[in-house]
């Protein structure tokens, strides 16, 4: 996975949980993943609409 160190640290800090036996908050992690997937879906829909408007 290619991710810059700053982004990696930001995400790590966001999902870390000392209260969890595995070290991350599963709910926060899943919410973050679902949110990112939703953003990707919206971007894809916009691209698809843009391609539909172009002739041929």
Contact map, one row per residue, 1 for C-alpha under 8 A:
11100000000000000000000000000000000000000000000000000000
11110000000000000000000000000000000000000000000000000000
11111011000000000000000000000000000000000000000000000000
01111111000000000000000000000000000000000000000000000000
00111111100000000000000000000000000000000000000000000000
00011111110000000000000000000000000000000000000000000000
00111111111000000000000000000000000000000000000000000000
00111111111100000000000000000000000000000000000000000000
00001111111110000000000000000000000000000000000000000000
00000111111111000000000000000000000000000000000000000000
00000011111111100000000000000000000000000000000000000000
00000001111111110000000000000000000000000000000000000000
00000000111111110000000000000000000000000000000000000000
00000000011111110000000000010000000000000000000000000000
00000000001111111000000111011000000000000000000000000000
00000000000111111100001110000000000000000000000000000000
00000000000000111111001110000000000000000000000000000000
00000000000000011111101100000000000000000000000000000000
00000000000000001111101000000000000000000000000000000000
00000000000000001111111110000000000000000000000000000000
00000000000000000111111100000000000000000000000000000000
00000000000000000001111100000000000000000000000000000000
00000000000000011111111110000000000000000000000000000000
00000000000000111101111111001000000000000000000000000000
00000000000000111001001111111000000000000000000000000000
00000000000000100000000111111100000000000000000000000000
00000000000000000000000011111110000000000000000000000000
00000000000001100000000011111111000000000000000000000000
00000000000000100000000111111111100000000000000000000000
00000000000000000000000001111111110000000000000000000000
00000000000000000000000000111111111000000000000000000000
00000000000000000000000000011111111100000000000000000000
00000000000000000000000000001111111110000000000000000000
00000000000000000000000000000111111111000000000000000000
00000000000000000000000000000011111111100000000000000000
00000000000000000000000000000001111111110000000000000000
00000000000000000000000000000000111111111000000000000000
00000000000000000000000000000000011111111100000000000000
00000000000000000000000000000000001111111110000000000000
00000000000000000000000000000000000111111111000000000000
00000000000000000000000000000000000011111111100000000000
00000000000000000000000000000000000001111111110000000000
00000000000000000000000000000000000000111111111000000000
00000000000000000000000000000000000000011111111100000000
00000000000000000000000000000000000000001111111110000000
00000000000000000000000000000000000000000111111111000000
00000000000000000000000000000000000000000011111111100000
00000000000000000000000000000000000000000001111111110000
00000000000000000000000000000000000000000000111111111000
00000000000000000000000000000000000000000000011111111100
00000000000000000000000000000000000000000000001111111100
00000000000000000000000000000000000000000000000111111110
00000000000000000000000000000000000000000000000011111110
00000000000000000000000000000000000000000000000001111111
00000000000000000000000000000000000000000000000000011111
00000000000000000000000000000000000000000000000000000111
